[in-house]
Amino acid sequence: MMWHLYILRLSDDSLYTGITKDIENRLEKHRSGNGSKYVRSRLPCELIYTEKLENRSEALKREAEIKSWSKERKEEFIEKNSV
């Protein structure tokens, strides 16, 4: 089963990056307030980017890479690669 890296834009215009095996289920959890504390306190959220990866290891590495970027770099990346 493929892993998904995703980026959400939150109500305060911050960005949240995460990984999951089931993107639809994870989005529903976030939107219902049962996801991460960070997202829960900044609802509503909008899915703005997804990327499929072969396994959990690749997904974790990619998540760490993107999380290390500045917000400006993330915004540029999203602009070029939006959903």
C-alpha positions as CSV (number, residue, x, y, z in Angstrom):
1,M,0.0,0.0,0.0
2,M,1.2,3.5,-0.9
3,W,2.0,6.2,1.6
4,H,0.8,9.8,1.2
5,L,2.6,12.9,2.2
6,Y,0.2,15.8,2.5
7,I,0.2,19.5,3.2
8,L,-2.7,21.4,4.7
9,R,-3.3,25.1,4.8
10,L,-4.9,26.1,8.2
11,S,-7.2,28.9,9.2
12,D,-4.3,31.0,10.4
13,D,-2.5,30.5,7.1
14,S,0.1,28.1,8.6
15,L,1.0,24.9,6.9
16,Y,0.9,21.4,8.3
17,T,2.8,18.5,6.8
18,G,2.0,14.9,7.6
19,I,2.0,11.4,6.2
20,T,-0.6,8.6,6.2
21,K,-1.6,5.4,4.4
22,D,-5.3,6.6,4.0
23,I,-5.5,10.2,3.0
24,E,-9.3,10.4,3.0
25,N,-9.6,9.0,6.5
26,R,-6.8,11.2,7.8
27,L,-8.4,14.3,6.4
28,E,-11.7,13.4,7.9
29,K,-10.0,13.0,11.3
30,H,-8.4,16.4,11.0
31,R,-11.6,18.1,9.9
32,S,-13.6,16.5,12.7
33,G,-11.1,17.7,15.3
34,N,-9.7,14.2,16.0
35,G,-6.4,14.7,14.2
36,S,-3.4,16.5,15.5
37,K,-3.6,19.1,18.3
38,Y,-2.0,21.7,16.0
39,V,-4.6,21.3,13.3
40,R,-7.5,21.0,15.7
41,S,-6.8,24.5,17.1
42,R,-6.6,26.0,13.6
43,L,-9.6,24.6,11.8
44,P,-10.8,24.7,9.1
45,C,-8.1,23.2,7.0
46,E,-7.6,22.8,3.2
47,L,-5.6,20.1,1.5
48,I,-3.2,21.9,-0.8
49,Y,-0.6,19.2,-1.8
50,T,-0.3,15.4,-1.9
51,E,2.5,13.1,-2.9
52,K,2.6,9.3,-3.1
53,L,5.5,7.4,-1.8
54,E,6.4,3.7,-1.9
55,N,6.9,3.0,1.8
56,R,6.8,4.5,5.3
57,S,10.6,5.1,5.3
58,E,10.4,7.2,2.1
59,A,7.4,9.1,3.5
60,L,9.1,9.9,6.8
61,K,12.3,11.1,5.0
62,R,10.3,13.3,2.6
63,E,8.2,14.7,5.5
64,A,11.3,15.6,7.4
65,E,12.8,17.2,4.3
66,I,9.7,19.4,3.7
67,K,9.3,20.3,7.4
68,S,12.9,21.6,7.4
69,W,12.1,24.2,4.7
70,S,11.1,27.8,5.5
71,K,7.5,28.7,5.0
72,E,8.5,30.8,2.0
73,R,10.2,27.8,0.4
74,K,7.1,25.7,1.1
75,E,4.8,28.3,-0.5
76,E,7.0,28.4,-3.6
77,F,7.0,24.6,-3.8
78,I,3.2,24.5,-3.4
79,E,2.7,27.2,-6.0
80,K,4.6,25.1,-8.5
81,N,3.0,21.7,-7.5
82,S,-0.5,22.4,-6.2
83,V,-3.2,19.8,-6.0
